[in-house]
Amino acid sequence: MIRNLQEPARRSLLLTALSYLLVVAGISLLILADEVPGAALLGSGVFLIGINELCLYIAKSSERPTTT
């Protein structure tokens, strides 16, 4: 799919909500890391995926179209 750079970035509410849930789930898994084996690795991975999705959305929505 080819996107026009002048269009604003659109993102579904579901995807945004899932990104925030991934961040919260990652933080809570990191807190439980002492009690559950493997939770630190899983929590850090989930947290980073959530942060990556949010940063990608912010970067796409703040892009300014270049005109020549």
Secondary structure by P-SEA (a helix, b strand, c coil): ccccccccbbbbaaaaaaaaaaaaaaaaaaaacccccaaaaaaaaaaaaaaaaaaaaaaaaabbbbcc
